[in-house]
Amino acid sequence: MFLLDIPNSLKTVIMLVLVVAVFYFFLIRPQSQQAKKEAAYRDGLRKGDRAMTAGGIHVTIVSVEGPYATVELAPGTRVKVQTATLQPLPGTRV
């Protein structure tokens, strides 16, 4: 068999490289792609968009000023929140 001819130290290096590759492709890469999608979503927030706060409250965006957004909870009830706490409504794709 192929692996029987390789010295033990090289087998260890190969296994270490394989473990790092598995961690990268199954954990690190998907997480960084999701973070990019979420950042793009927050950067694309505009007046009139519907979103959900980290606390689960469904809101309508009134304005966005840098890292903050003014949202309307109910007609006439406006609150200033950080855009990092806003996420898409359940069932919508990012």
N, C-alpha and C positions, 0 to 999 in steps of 0.2 A: 504494500500500500504506500501511497505517496508520503504520508506524514511520518511513516516509520523511518524514512531515510534522513529526516531533518534533525539536527541537534536540538536538545532540549531548550537551550537558550533562545534559539530562533523560533521554536514553537511558542514559547512564552510571548515573544514580541508579536508574532502573528495573532495570537489570541487577544492580546491587548489592543492591537489595531482593530480587530473585528469588534470588540466590545465598544471601543470609542466610536466606530462607524455606526453601530446599532443605536447607541445613545444619541448621536447626532441626527440620524435620519428619522428616528421614532419619537424623540423628545424635544431636542433643541430646535431643529428646523421648523416643525409645525408650530411650536410656541412662538417663534419669532415671526412667522407668517401671520399668525392670528393677531399679534401685537401690531403689525403693520396695517392690517385691515381695520382694527379698532381705531388706530390713529388717523387713518384716512377717513373713517366715518366721522370722527369728532371734528376733523378739519373741514369736512363738507357740510356741517350743520348750518342751516339757513333759517331765516324767519319763516314761521309757519310749519316747520317740520315737527313731527310727533316723536317723542323719545320717552325713555323711562329712566328715572334716577336710580342710583345704587340701592336706595331704600325701597324700590318697587313702585314708586308713584309715577303714573303716566302724566306727562306734561306736554305743553306746546311751546316751542321756542319763540320768544318774542324778539330777542336780539342776542348777538354774540359779540363780545368785546374781548379779544385776546383769549386768555385762559378761563374767562368767566362768561356765563350765559344768563340772561334773564329769561325765566320760564314762567308760564302761566299755569297754575294748578287748577283754578276754576275761574270763571269770568270775573275779572277785577282783582284776582289774587295773584300777585307776581312775587317771585322769589329769585334772588341771585344765587347761582350755584356754579361750581367749577365744572368745566366741560369734561374733565376726566371722569366725573361721576355719571355722565350720561351714556346710555347704551341704547341700541335699537330695541324697539318693541318686540316682544316674543312673536315668533312666526315670520318676522321679516329677515331677509338675508342681508348680511354685511358685505 
